[in-house]
Amino acid sequence: MKVSNYIRWEQLNTLTKGVTMKVISRLLLTFLVCIAQNSVHCKEEKECEVCEGKLQSLCQGDNFETSSTVSISELRCLLAERKVRLFDVREPDEFAEGHIPTAINVPLGELKQAFGLTPDQFAARYGTQLPPPDATNVVLYCQRGRRSAEALDIICGLGYHRARHYAGGYSVWSQHETL
């Protein structure tokens, strides 16, 4: 069963009937600020050279808890600290055209089988170690976020309950990297 952090449009529409846009805007802004403040619970304070301390300890590996989605800033931080197991779930031809550094290509169609392999089989096939199911540093991504969200559901079903996905995908990453 998937737990979603999103409010469906119908629910939002029902909740806001008769409320002015100004009030809705303020509520939405308050809601977003609360999410930003409460989605990361740091156990330690440490400045990160990449995120310049703005994300407070996101590079601390096991020292943070967060939602199932990784922001571009957090992903950059994790990459800089070398504390991420990044899996690109796009097709091999898409991966060959460009990918986020250190990513391993495990196409969505192979994902369930791949994460069900023995560690030796996984290493032989993908050239890297199979992360343990309790790993906190597994991040999936695709082109725009749809396939990685589906991939997240798949590996959560295999016991990887702490895995996350980068919803911006390679399209957002490549735009930011060319600036």
N, C-alpha and C positions, 0 to 999 in steps of 0.2 A: 504494500500500500504506500503510495506516495503522499507525503505531506507537503502542501504548497504554502508558500509565504505570500501569495498574491490574493488580493480581493478581486472577485469576479466583477465585471462591469455591472451586471444586474444588481448585485448586492450594493455596490457604490451608488447606483442610480436610486435605489430604494431608500438608502440611508440619507440621501441629500435632497429628496423631494421638498420643494418649497424653500430651500436655503439659497441665499444669494451667492453668486460666483466669488464675491469678496470673502465671504465666510468660508466657502469651500477651499479657496486658495490658501487661506490662513491655516485651515485644518490640514490640508495636504502638506504644506510647508512644515508644520509642527510634526506631522507624522513622519516625514522624511528625516527631520532632525533627530527624532527619537530613534528611528532605525539606525541612523549613522552612529549615534552614541551608544546604542545598546547591542548592535550586531557584533561588536568585537569586545570581548572581555579580556583585558590583558592582565597577566599575572606579574609581569615585570615591566619596567620602563627601560627602553633602550633606543637610542637614535640610530636610524638607518641612513646610510649615505644616499641611497636611491630615493627613498620617500621623504628624506629630510626631516624625520621625526613626526611628520604630519599624521602618519597612520599608527603611531605609538605601538611599537613592538610587534608589528605584523610579521616580522622576520624571525620570530622567536620559536618557530617550529611547534613543539608541543605546548608552548606557553600561551597559546591563544585558542579561542573558540570562535567560530564564525558561522555564517549561513552557508548554504550549499553553493553560493555563487562567489566567484573571485573577481575583484575589480582589476582593471588594467594596472593601477598603481600597486596593488597588492601582488599581482603576478610579477611585475618588474622587481619588486622587493624580494620575493621568493627566489626568482632567478638569480639575482645578484648575490644572494646569500647561499645559493646552490642547495636550497632546501625544498625542491619541488621535483616530483616525478610527473612530468608533463607528457600527456598522450594526445596525439592528433588523431581524431576518429574519421577524418576525411579519406577519400580514396587515394591510392598511391600516386596517381597522376596529379591530383590537386596538391598533395604533399610535395611532390617533385618541383612544382612551380613556385613554391615558397612555403616556409613554415617558421614557427617561433623557435629560436635557438634551444637546443637540448631536447626538443620534442621527439618522441618515438611514434612512428606511424602504426596504429592498430585500427584498421578500418572498422566502422560501425558494424558491418556484416560479420566480422570475425571476432568482435569483442567478447561475446559470451563464451565462445570456445577458447579464446586466448587466455582469458582470466580464469578459465577452468583447467588450464594445463598445469603440469607439475612445474616447479621452479626450473628444473633442468631443461624441460621442453620449451618453456617460455624463453629462457636465456638463449637457447640454440636458435629459435625462430626469430626473435626480435633483438638480440644482441644486448640485452639488459636484464637485470634481475626482475622477477615478478615481485611487485610490492606485496607485503602481507596485508590481509584484510583490515587490520586495525591501523594501517598507516594513515597519518594525518596530512600527508603531503601529496596525495594523488590528485592531479588536476587534469580534466579533460577539456578539449576545445575542438571546434570545427571551423567552418567558414563564417557562420553568423549566429550560432548558438542553439539552433534547433536540434541538430544531430547530437551535440554534446549533452543537451538536456536529456535526450532519449538514452544516450550512453550512460549517463549518471543513473538513471532508473535501472538500467540493466545491471551495472556493477553493484549498485546498492542491493539488488536482489541476490547477488552472489556473496554478500556479507561485507562489502566495502562501504559501510555506513558513514564513514567520515570523508569519503571522496567528495570533490567539488568540481564545478565546471566554470570555465571562463566564458561567460555569455556573449561577450563582444566578438569573440571569434577572430580568425585571422584577418578578416576584412577590416576591423577596427584596429587591430594591432599594426597591420601594414600601413594604415593611414597615419598613425601616431609615430611610427618609426621613420617615415619619410619626411616628417616635418623638421 
